[in-house]
Amino acid sequence: MKEFSADFDSLRTYQCPDWFRDAKFGIWSHWGPQSVPMQNDWYARNMYIQGTRQYNFHVRHYGHPSKFGYLDVCRLWKAERFDPEELMDLYVRAGARYFMAQATHHDHFFNYQSKVNRFNSVNIGPGKDICRLWKDAADNAHLPFGLSEHLAASFTWWAVNKGCDSYGPYKGKGICRGTAEQGRPGRNA
């Protein structure tokens, strides 16, 4: 596999590998803590925006986001029945010729152990390196493996958890009591 340097001239030399061009069908797992409330993949953002479907769901099921934030939702994600080997067998039987896993979503929660981000699946929630488990299962099934990251939209997510309700019992109060605990959407004093 060719290595690239951090410049456009290097990236312009990229050529799609034959296996990918010929694969026709692959499976991608878009799975992380955003799946806990089952309210779409932008839950971590929209739960802080008063009046959205996700905000209303969050208040009904968990309480106000200033008291139970996204970090608390991440702690609920346990992945206790996660069996990547069984899933990979299913994917191969379905005809998959490669597999991709979500490394991180816009919520900036890493599905792998990280030295640069404590907000990850080893430290919070499952206590497992989800990406490593997916990779091992893909390797055992002889499937090419890839990771996706969704950080491009992350910077547009942070401001909303600093807002305030404009009506109701929390009018004028911060939706999130801050994010210093992890440096990410969540709760702290």
N, CA, C and O of each residue as an XYZ file, in Angstrom:
756
protein
N       0.842     -1.164      0.000
C       0.000      0.000      0.000
C       0.895      1.238      0.000
O       1.848      1.326      0.774
N       0.581      2.179     -0.865
C       1.366      3.394     -0.981
C       1.080      4.335      0.183
O      -0.067      4.481      0.605
N       2.113      4.960      0.691
C       1.940      5.969      1.731
C       1.845      7.337      1.085
O       2.438      7.590      0.036
N       1.091      8.214      1.726
C       0.892      9.557      1.213
C       1.444     10.571      2.187
O       1.488     10.344      3.396
N       1.860     11.684      1.641
C       2.270     12.798      2.490
C       1.102     13.778      2.588
O       0.130     13.669      1.841
N       1.199     14.715      3.493
C       0.086     15.631      3.779
C       0.063     16.798      2.797
O       0.187     17.956      3.195
N      -0.096     16.486      1.512
C      -0.226     17.542      0.507
C      -1.042     17.022     -0.673
O      -1.151     15.815     -0.886
N      -1.608     17.946     -1.428
C      -2.493     17.573     -2.531
C      -1.755     16.863     -3.662
O      -2.328     15.987     -4.309
N      -0.508     17.217     -3.912
C       0.238     16.543     -4.980
C       0.345     15.050     -4.692
O       0.199     14.222     -5.591
N       0.600     14.721     -3.444
C       0.680     13.316     -3.064
C      -0.669     12.630     -3.235
O      -0.743     11.532     -3.787
N      -1.734     13.268     -2.765
C      -3.059     12.657     -2.847
C      -3.547     12.502     -4.288
O      -4.335     11.602     -4.580
N      -3.089     13.364     -5.182
C      -3.492     13.256     -6.595
C      -2.975     11.986     -7.249
O      -3.479     11.592     -8.301
N      -1.985     11.338     -6.656
C      -1.447     10.096     -7.218
C      -2.270      8.869     -6.822
O      -1.992      7.753     -7.260
N      -3.282      9.093     -5.990
C      -4.107      7.975     -5.519
C      -4.812      7.279     -6.682
O      -5.318      7.925     -7.599
N      -4.834      5.970     -6.623
C      -5.599      5.168     -7.569
C      -6.438      4.176     -6.767
O      -5.955      3.548     -5.825
N      -7.683      4.053     -7.156
C      -8.589      3.124     -6.480
C      -8.038      1.705     -6.591
O      -7.697      1.270     -7.690
N      -7.944      0.983     -5.494
C      -7.430     -0.390     -5.563
C      -8.378     -1.305     -6.350
O      -9.595     -1.120     -6.331
N      -7.814     -2.269     -7.024
C      -8.621     -3.196     -7.822
C      -9.682     -3.895     -6.981
O     -10.822     -4.045     -7.420
N      -9.311     -4.328     -5.760
C     -10.277     -5.060     -4.932
C     -11.509     -4.205     -4.666
O     -12.624     -4.726     -4.645
N     -11.326     -2.887     -4.459
C     -12.462     -2.022     -4.158
C     -13.320     -1.800     -5.404
O     -14.548     -1.843     -5.334
N     -12.680     -1.567     -6.518
C     -13.403     -1.357     -7.771
C     -14.215     -2.601     -8.144
O     -15.308     -2.486     -8.699
N     -13.690     -3.769     -7.845
C     -14.334     -5.025     -8.229
C     -15.277     -5.581     -7.158
O     -16.013     -6.530     -7.431
N     -15.272     -5.023     -5.969
C     -16.005     -5.600     -4.843
C     -17.519     -5.561     -5.020
O     -18.199     -6.511     -4.632
N     -18.057     -4.511     -5.585
C     -19.500     -4.336     -5.836
C     -20.337     -4.117     -4.580
O     -21.278     -3.325     -4.615
N     -20.031     -4.787     -3.479
C     -20.888     -4.682     -2.305
C     -20.054     -4.767     -1.029
O     -19.263     -5.692     -0.843
N     -20.248     -3.791     -0.166
C     -19.608     -3.800      1.135
C     -20.616     -3.353      2.175
O     -21.676     -2.829      1.832
N     -20.299     -3.553      3.419
C     -21.191     -3.150      4.502
C     -20.445     -2.174      5.396
O     -19.257     -2.329      5.676
N     -21.186     -1.160      5.834
C     -20.631     -0.119      6.696
C     -21.463     -0.052      7.962
O     -22.687      0.064      7.901
N     -20.813     -0.124      9.091
C     -21.488      0.004     10.383
C     -21.394      1.448     10.856
O     -20.308      1.949     11.149
N     -22.520      2.094     10.924
C     -22.620      3.475     11.424
C     -23.206      3.373     12.830
O     -24.371      3.700     13.061
N     -22.372      2.912     13.765
C     -22.855      2.545     15.088
C     -22.001      3.192     16.163
O     -20.772      3.154     16.100
N     -22.647      3.774     17.129
C     -21.960      4.400     18.243
C     -22.975      4.789     19.301
O     -24.114      4.324     19.262
N     -22.584      5.633     20.241
C     -23.492      5.986     21.330
C     -24.753      6.704     20.867
O     -25.746      6.721     21.595
N     -24.741      7.290     19.689
C     -25.940      7.950     19.172
C     -27.067      6.946     18.947
O     -28.218      7.339     18.755
N     -26.748      5.669     18.968
C     -27.783      4.645     18.775
C     -28.583      4.358     20.048
O     -29.641      3.733     19.977
N     -28.100      4.801     21.201
C     -28.788      4.515     22.464
C     -30.227      5.038     22.449
O     -31.148      4.257     22.690
N     -30.457      6.319     22.177
C     -31.840      6.805     22.193
C     -32.627      6.453     20.931
O     -33.846      6.624     20.902
N     -31.957      5.968     19.897
C     -32.600      5.592     18.621
C     -33.447      6.731     18.052
O     -34.598      6.534     17.663
N     -32.849      7.933     18.013
C     -33.567      9.115     17.539
C     -32.841      9.818     16.399
O     -33.097     11.002     16.181
N     -32.001      9.196     15.699
C     -31.211      9.551     14.518
C     -29.798      9.924     14.907
O     -29.500     10.160     16.077
N     -28.939      9.974     13.918
C     -27.512     10.124     14.193
C     -27.085     11.542     14.563
O     -25.921     11.757     14.902
N     -27.991     12.509     14.508
C     -27.649     13.865     14.937
C     -28.190     14.150     16.339
O     -28.339     15.309     16.727
N     -28.474     13.116     17.076
C     -29.039     13.256     18.417
C     -28.156     14.123     19.317
O     -28.662     14.990     20.030
N     -26.854     13.897     19.287
C     -25.937     14.613     20.180
C     -26.009     16.122     19.999
O     -25.717     16.872     20.930
N     -26.386     16.563     18.836
C     -26.550     17.998     18.576
C     -27.968     18.448     18.901
O     -28.173     19.401     19.652
N     -28.931     17.758     18.333
C     -30.318     18.216     18.405
C     -30.949     18.075     19.783
O     -31.945     18.737     20.074
N     -30.388     17.228     20.633
C     -30.937     17.103     21.984
C     -30.773     18.392     22.784
O     -31.435     18.578     23.805
N     -29.896     19.278     22.326
C     -29.667     20.561     22.995
C     -30.445     21.717     22.368
O     -30.347     22.848     22.844
N     -31.210     21.458     21.317
C     -31.932     22.526     20.633
C     -33.409     22.426     20.983
O     -34.119     21.538     20.511
N     -33.849     23.343     21.809
C     -35.226     23.339     22.305
C     -36.211     23.283     21.141
O     -36.076     24.009     20.156
N     -37.201     22.408     21.275
C     -38.249     22.279     20.280
C     -38.013     21.205     19.235
O     -38.947     20.836     18.524
N     -36.789     20.687     19.115
C     -36.549     19.618     18.144
C     -37.145     18.313     18.670
O     -37.395     18.163     19.866
N     -37.361     17.395     17.771
C     -37.889     16.084     18.143
C     -36.962     15.406     19.149
O     -37.429     14.782     20.102
N     -35.657     15.525     18.941
C     -34.696     14.881     19.833
C     -34.685     15.553     21.218
O     -34.584     14.872     22.238
N     -34.789     16.866     21.246
C     -34.848     17.572     22.536
C     -36.078     17.106     23.314
O     -35.979     16.775     24.495
N     -37.224     17.082     22.659
C     -38.458     16.667     23.332
C     -38.360     15.231     23.819
O     -38.795     14.928     24.930
N     -37.803     14.352     23.017
C     -37.588     12.966     23.423
C     -36.672     12.919     24.644
O     -36.952     12.217     25.616
N     -35.582     13.670     24.583
C     -34.599     13.644     25.660
C     -35.223     14.094     26.983
O     -35.015     13.459     28.017
N     -35.977     15.176     26.950
C     -36.610     15.685     28.170
C     -37.579     14.653     28.732
O     -37.631     14.456     29.946
N     -38.347     13.991     27.870
C     -39.307     12.973     28.329
C     -38.621     11.744     28.910
O     -39.081     11.199     29.914
N     -37.530     11.300     28.296
C     -36.903     10.034     28.698
C     -35.759     10.165     29.694
O     -35.543      9.270     30.511
N     -35.027     11.266     29.634
C     -33.847     11.392     30.488
C     -33.890     12.613     31.412
O     -33.162     12.669     32.403
N     -34.726     13.568     31.093
C     -34.731     14.830     31.830
C     -34.081     15.913     30.988
O     -33.681     15.677     29.848
N     -33.985     17.077     31.551
C     -33.433     18.214     30.816
C     -31.943     18.009     30.534
O     -31.217     17.497     31.387
N     -31.476     18.411     29.326
C     -30.061     18.215     28.977
C     -29.072     18.896     29.924
O     -27.905     18.507     29.971
N     -29.513     19.897     30.672
C     -28.602     20.520     31.641
C     -28.337     19.594     32.822
O     -27.364     19.782     33.553
N     -29.182     18.614     33.008
C     -29.027     17.673     34.123
C     -28.562     16.288     33.668
O     -27.941     15.549     34.431
N     -28.869     15.951     32.422
C     -28.477     14.665     31.852
C     -28.068     14.940     30.410
O     -28.908     14.994     29.511
N     -26.769     15.113     30.204
C     -26.254     15.519     28.901
C     -25.816     14.353     28.040
O     -26.050     13.189     28.367
N     -25.174     14.690     26.929
C     -24.763     13.650     25.985
C     -23.712     12.713     26.591
O     -23.702     11.522     26.281
N     -22.853     13.222     27.426
C     -21.890     12.349     28.097
C     -22.620     11.258     28.873
O     -22.172     10.112     28.908
N     -23.737     11.609     29.491
C     -24.537     10.618     30.213
C     -25.146      9.594     29.265
O     -25.231      8.411     29.595
N     -25.570     10.047     28.087
C     -26.088      9.123     27.071
C     -24.981      8.156     26.668
O     -25.219      6.954     26.541
N     -23.771      8.676     26.467
C     -22.638      7.818     26.084
C     -22.358      6.755     27.144
O     -21.983      5.627     26.825
N     -22.542      7.123     28.384
C     -22.320      6.147     29.469
C     -23.350      5.025     29.448
O     -23.096      3.941     29.974
N     -24.509      5.274     28.845
C     -25.545      4.236     28.737
C     -25.231      3.209     27.653
O     -25.754      2.095     27.687
N     -24.389      3.569     26.699
C     -24.042      2.659     25.600
C     -23.092      1.595     26.128
O     -21.934      1.885     26.428
N     -23.577      0.368     26.242
C     -22.784     -0.708     26.837
C     -22.276     -1.732     25.816
O     -21.252     -2.373     26.051
N     -22.961     -1.891     24.710
C     -22.561     -2.852     23.675
C     -22.375     -4.248     24.254
O     -21.507     -5.000     23.810
N     -23.192     -4.592     25.244
C     -23.020     -5.862     25.946
C     -23.315     -7.091     25.083
O     -22.823     -8.181     25.374
N     -24.104     -6.926     24.033
C     -24.395     -8.077     23.150
C     -23.685     -7.954     21.806
O     -24.015     -8.671     20.861
N     -22.730     -7.067     21.718
C     -21.967     -6.856     20.496
C     -21.111     -8.076     20.208
O     -20.232     -8.422     20.998
N     -21.362     -8.728     19.084
C     -20.612     -9.906     18.680
C     -20.135     -9.704     17.239
O     -20.799    -10.145     16.301
N     -18.996     -9.044     17.061
C     -18.545     -8.732     15.708
C     -18.261     -9.955     14.849
O     -18.441     -9.909     13.632
N     -17.825    -11.033     15.453
C     -17.563    -12.258     14.671
C     -18.857    -12.792     14.060
O     -18.898    -13.152     12.883
N     -19.907    -12.839     14.869
C     -21.207    -13.319     14.372
C     -21.746    -12.383     13.291
O     -22.266    -12.836     12.271
N     -21.619    -11.090     13.521
C     -22.086    -10.127     12.526
C     -21.297    -10.232     11.231
O     -21.871    -10.169     10.144
N     -19.984    -10.391     11.341
C     -19.160    -10.503     10.135
C     -19.523    -11.755      9.349
O     -19.541    -11.724      8.118
N     -19.811    -12.856     10.036
C     -20.278    -14.068      9.339
C     -21.565    -13.781      8.572
O     -21.725    -14.209      7.429
N     -22.474    -13.059      9.205
C     -23.723    -12.680      8.545
C     -23.446    -11.822      7.312
O     -24.042    -12.043      6.258
N     -22.546    -10.846      7.438
C     -22.231     -9.961      6.326
C     -21.609    -10.726      5.154
O     -21.925    -10.462      3.994
N     -20.736    -11.663      5.463
C     -20.115    -12.476      4.406
C     -21.186    -13.315      3.706
O     -21.193    -13.417      2.480
N     -22.088    -13.913      4.485
C     -23.170    -14.698      3.881
C     -24.085    -13.819      3.016
O     -24.670    -14.291      2.041
N     -24.200    -12.539      3.384
C     -25.018    -11.607      2.599
C     -24.303    -11.160      1.322
O     -24.913    -10.532      0.457
N     -23.019    -11.481      1.202
C     -22.275    -11.152     -0.006
C     -21.299    -10.002      0.120
O     -20.746     -9.560     -0.888
N     -21.069     -9.505      1.320
C     -20.140     -8.389      1.498
C     -18.738     -8.795      1.062
O     -18.284     -9.908      1.325
N     -18.066     -7.868      0.391
C     -16.693     -8.088     -0.054
C     -15.703     -7.171      0.660
O     -14.494     -7.269      0.452
N     -16.231     -6.273      1.508
C     -15.405     -5.454      2.385
C     -16.284     -4.933      3.507
O     -17.511     -4.998      3.427
N     -15.650     -4.413      4.557
C     -16.389     -3.912      5.702
C     -15.753     -2.606      6.189
O     -14.531     -2.470      6.240
N     -16.615     -1.657      6.543
C     -16.156     -0.392      7.126
C     -16.859     -0.160      8.448
O     -18.026     -0.515      8.611
N     -16.149      0.433      9.384
C     -16.713      0.776     10.685
C     -16.592      2.284     10.912
O     -15.710      2.940     10.360
N     -17.472      2.802     11.711
C     -17.426      4.222     12.085
C     -16.398      4.406     13.191
O     -16.558      3.876     14.290
N     -15.352      5.153     12.902
C     -14.334      5.431     13.919
C     -14.801      6.529     14.864
O     -14.623      6.431     16.078
N     -15.398      7.574     14.302
C     -15.947      8.658     15.111
C     -17.036      9.365     14.328
O     -16.980      9.478     13.103
N     -18.017      9.831     15.059
C     -19.128     10.558     14.455
C     -18.946     12.041     14.741
O     -17.940     12.437     15.332
N     -19.903     12.866     14.332
C     -19.818     14.310     14.567
C     -19.767     14.637     16.056
O     -19.328     15.722     16.438
N     -20.211     13.714     16.888
C     -20.208     13.946     18.338
C     -18.801     13.906     18.929
O     -18.613     14.213     20.106
N     -17.820     13.531     18.122
C     -16.415     13.460     18.520
C     -16.152     12.347     19.532
O     -15.150     12.382     20.247
N     -17.037     11.372     19.592
C     -16.841     10.192     20.428
C     -16.083      9.178     19.591
O     -16.558      8.778     18.528
N     -14.916      8.756     20.047
C     -14.101      7.801     19.306
C     -14.520      6.378     19.671
O     -14.679      6.059     20.850
N     -14.697      5.534     18.674
C     -15.035      4.127     18.895
C     -13.774      3.270     19.024
O     -13.782      2.084     18.693
N     -12.714      3.873     19.499
C     -11.445      3.176     19.691
C     -10.670      3.862     20.812
O     -10.961      5.000     21.180
N      -9.693      3.161     21.341
C      -8.872      3.727     22.401
C      -8.001      4.827     21.810
O      -7.434      4.674     20.728
N      -7.904      5.930     22.531
C      -7.162      7.076     22.017
C      -6.361      7.737     23.122
O      -6.825      7.856     24.256
N      -5.160      8.164     22.783
C      -4.340      8.930     23.719
C      -4.658     10.414     23.631
O      -4.284     11.173     24.524
N      -5.344     10.845     22.570
C      -5.625     12.270     22.385
C      -7.057     12.648     22.733
O      -7.372     13.834     22.825
N      -7.925     11.670     22.927
C      -9.331     11.963     23.226
C      -9.849     10.955     24.257
O     -10.040      9.777     23.955
N     -10.070     11.441     25.469
C     -10.594     10.572     26.534
C     -12.046     10.178     26.293
O     -12.555      9.254     26.928
N     -12.704     10.866     25.391
C     -14.118     10.656     25.066
C     -14.202      9.509     24.058
O     -14.457      9.729     22.874
N     -13.981      8.275     24.545
C     -13.913      7.129     23.630
C     -14.523      5.875     24.260
O     -14.779      5.819     25.463
N     -14.745      4.881     23.414
C     -15.475      3.674     23.811
C     -14.732      2.801     24.817
O     -15.336      1.912     25.416
N     -13.464      3.029     25.012
C     -12.719      2.275     26.022
C     -12.908      2.924     27.393
O     -13.011      2.222     28.399
N     -12.954      4.240     27.439
C     -13.077      4.970     28.710
C     -14.512      5.213     29.146
O     -14.777      5.325     30.343
N     -15.439      5.298     28.208
C     -16.827      5.645     28.510
C     -17.736      4.649     27.806
O     -17.526      4.336     26.634
N     -18.727      4.161     28.499
C     -19.695      3.258     27.872
C     -19.222      1.826     27.827
O     -19.040      1.203     28.874
N     -19.015      1.281     26.622
C     -18.748     -0.159     26.497
C     -17.491     -0.664     27.194
O     -17.448     -1.814     27.632
N     -16.466      0.182     27.303
C     -15.201     -0.305     27.849
C     -14.490     -1.219     26.875
O     -13.704     -2.081     27.268
N     -14.780     -1.018     25.578
C     -14.213     -1.878     24.531
C     -13.701     -1.012     23.390
O     -14.248      0.054     23.110
N     -12.658     -1.476     22.742
C     -12.172     -0.837     21.521
C     -12.998     -1.411     20.363
O     -12.642     -2.428     19.768
N     -14.101     -0.737     20.065
C     -15.059     -1.225     19.076
C     -14.402     -1.402     17.711
O     -14.624     -2.413     17.044
N     -13.599     -0.434     17.292
C     -12.955     -0.523     15.977
C     -11.984     -1.699     15.904
O     -11.918     -2.386     14.885
N     -11.237     -1.930     16.972
C     -10.301     -3.068     17.001
C     -11.067     -4.387     16.889
O     -10.633     -5.298     16.184
N     -12.201     -4.490     17.579
C     -12.999     -5.718     17.512
C     -13.566     -5.921     16.109
O     -13.587     -7.043     15.603
N     -14.029     -4.832     15.477
C     -14.502     -4.939     14.087
C     -13.360     -5.380     13.170
O     -13.535     -6.265     12.333
N     -12.191     -4.758     13.335
C     -11.059     -5.097     12.459
C     -10.654     -6.552     12.614
O     -10.419     -7.235     11.617
N     -10.570     -7.035     13.839
C     -10.207     -8.433     14.060
C     -11.210     -9.367     13.389
O     -10.822    -10.366     12.782
N     -12.489     -9.046     13.498
C     -13.521     -9.886     12.872
C     -13.416     -9.836     11.350
O     -13.563    -10.861     10.686
N     -13.164     -8.653     10.796
C     -13.005     -8.532      9.342
C     -11.778     -9.307      8.869
O     -11.825     -9.992      7.848
N     -10.691     -9.195      9.610
C      -9.477     -9.950      9.261
C      -9.746    -11.450      9.285
O      -9.321    -12.173      8.384
N     -10.448    -11.918     10.313
C     -10.764    -13.348     10.407
C     -11.644    -13.816      9.253
O     -11.579    -14.975      8.844
N     -12.464    -12.907      8.732
C     -13.339    -13.236      7.604
C     -12.661    -12.939      6.262
O     -13.271    -13.112      5.207
N     -11.405    -12.495      6.301
C     -10.630    -12.167      5.096
C     -11.288    -11.067      4.264
O     -11.258    -11.100      3.034
N     -11.884    -10.090      4.958
C     -12.493     -8.945      4.284
C     -11.600     -7.724      4.438
O     -11.094     -7.468      5.531
N     -11.398     -6.970      3.372
C     -10.724     -5.679      3.533
C     -11.516     -4.823      4.516
O     -12.745     -4.875      4.562
N     -10.782     -4.033      5.300
C     -11.392     -3.266      6.384
C     -11.060     -1.791      6.221
O      -9.948     -1.426      5.841
N     -12.036     -0.960      6.513
C     -11.818      0.482      6.477
C     -12.516      1.162      7.630
O     -13.384      0.580      8.281
N     -12.127      2.406      7.877
C     -12.740      3.218      8.921
C     -13.235      4.522      8.312
O     -12.646      5.042      7.365
N     -14.316      5.039      8.863
C     -14.795      6.358      8.452
C     -14.763      7.294      9.652
O     -14.955      6.878     10.794
N     -14.517      8.559      9.364
C     -14.588      9.575     10.414
C     -15.486     10.691      9.904
O     -15.532     10.976      8.707
N     -16.191     11.309     10.822
C     -17.195     12.308     10.469
C     -16.918     13.630     11.181
O     -17.848     14.332     11.578
N     -15.669     13.960     11.339
C     -15.312     15.127     12.131
C     -15.557     16.463     11.426
O     -15.555     17.506     12.080
N     -15.764     16.455     10.126
C     -15.928     17.712      9.396
C     -17.069     18.558      9.964
O     -16.965     19.785      9.995
N     -18.138     17.932     10.406
C     -19.283     18.686     10.938
C     -19.177     18.962     12.434
O     -20.019     19.668     12.989
N     -18.171     18.425     13.088
C     -18.069     18.554     14.547
C     -18.065     19.998     15.020
O     -18.684     20.318     16.035
N     -17.388     20.858     14.312
C     -17.257     22.236     14.785
C     -18.586     22.981     14.762
O     -18.743     23.974     15.472
N     -19.538     22.527     13.966
C     -20.852     23.172     13.949
C     -21.761     22.623     15.046
O     -22.888     23.093     15.200
N     -21.299     21.654     15.798
C     -22.115     21.039     16.843
C     -21.902     21.648     18.213
O     -22.802     21.588     19.052
N     -20.740     22.234     18.468
C     -20.385     22.594     19.844
C     -21.181     23.767     20.393
O     -21.491     23.778     21.584
N     -21.517     24.733     19.591
C     -22.189     25.931     20.108
C     -23.581     25.635     20.663
O     -24.009     26.284     21.617
N     -24.288     24.678     20.089
C     -25.673     24.450     20.517
C     -25.781     23.969     21.954
O     -26.787     24.235     22.612
N     -24.781     23.275     22.454
C     -24.879     22.799     23.837
C     -24.523     23.884     24.850
O     -24.484     23.622     26.052
N     -24.269     25.072     24.379
C     -24.016     26.215     25.270
C     -25.224     27.149     25.310
O     -25.201     28.152     26.023
N     -26.270     26.838     24.560
C     -27.434     27.708     24.455
C     -28.338     27.633     25.669
O     -28.048     26.948     26.650
N     -29.421     28.343     25.576
C     -30.406     28.381     26.655
C     -31.794     28.153     26.078
O     -32.062     28.485     24.923
N     -32.657     27.592     26.881
C     -34.066     27.488     26.486
C     -34.641     28.893     26.384
O     -34.288     29.775     27.166
N     -35.525     29.094     25.421
C     -36.138     30.416     25.267
C     -37.542     30.471     25.871
O     -38.153     31.538     25.922
N     -38.059     29.319     26.331
C     -39.362     29.287     26.983
C     -39.402     28.075     27.908
O     -38.521     27.217     27.853
N     -40.410     28.008     28.743
C     -40.587     26.864     29.633
C     -39.823     27.004     30.932
O     -39.264     28.063     31.217
N     -39.797     25.933     31.728
C     -39.212     26.000     33.072
C     -37.707     26.268     33.085
O     -37.175     26.699     34.108
N     -37.013     26.024     31.983
C     -35.564     26.262     31.926
C     -35.227     27.503     31.103
O     -34.088     27.659     30.663
N     -36.188     28.375     30.894
C     -35.963     29.600     30.126
C     -34.787     30.376     30.710
O     -34.730     30.655     31.908
N     -33.850     30.715     29.821
C     -32.688     31.496     30.236
C     -31.605     30.703     30.925
O     -30.538     31.241     31.220
N     -31.853     29.452     31.185
C     -30.840     28.606     31.832
C     -30.100     27.830     30.751
O     -30.684     27.408     29.753
N     -28.815     27.654     30.973
C     -28.006     26.927     30.006
C     -28.501     25.510     29.821
O     -28.799     24.814     30.792
N     -28.586     25.088     28.586
C     -29.005     23.721     28.289
C     -27.952     22.752     28.797
O     -28.275     21.678     29.305
N     -26.707     23.133     28.659
C     -25.621     22.302     29.149
C     -24.879     23.092     30.208
O     -24.581     24.270     30.008
N     -24.581     22.472     31.309
C     -23.880     23.172     32.385
C     -22.407     23.354     32.053
O     -21.618     23.704     32.931
N     -22.026     23.123     30.808
C     -20.641     23.253     30.385
C     -20.120     21.914     29.921
O     -20.811     20.901     30.032
N     -18.907     21.901     29.403
C     -18.343     20.667     28.886
C     -16.898     20.460     29.316
O     -16.166     19.707     28.673
N     -16.488     21.098     30.364
C     -15.089     21.002     30.774
C     -14.693     19.593     31.193
O     -13.526     19.219     31.079
N     -15.657     18.803     31.680
C     -15.325     17.466     32.180
C     -14.609     16.633     31.125
O     -13.599     15.995     31.421
N     -15.120     16.631     29.901
C     -14.509     15.876     28.834
C     -14.100     16.758     27.662
O     -13.434     16.295     26.736
N     -14.489     18.005     27.699
C     -14.213     18.861     26.560
C     -15.152     18.592     25.404
O     -14.887     19.011     24.278
N     -16.236     17.906     25.666
C     -17.192     17.525     24.633
C     -18.598     17.675     25.202
O     -18.758     17.879     26.405
N     -19.615     17.577     24.354
C     -20.983     17.691     24.866
C     -21.216     16.724     26.009
O     -20.884     15.544     25.898
N     -21.762     17.186     27.065
C     -22.010     16.353     28.215
C     -22.472     17.203     29.374
O     -23.145     18.216     29.183
N     -22.123     16.806     30.539
C     -22.529     17.614     31.690
C     -21.377     17.663     32.688
O     -20.525     16.776     32.733
N     -21.381     18.691     33.459
C     -20.461     18.830     34.576
C     -20.928     20.032     35.387
O     -21.907     20.686     35.027
N     -20.243     20.317     36.460
C     -20.645     21.443     37.319
C     -20.201     22.758     36.731
O     -20.451     23.812     37.316
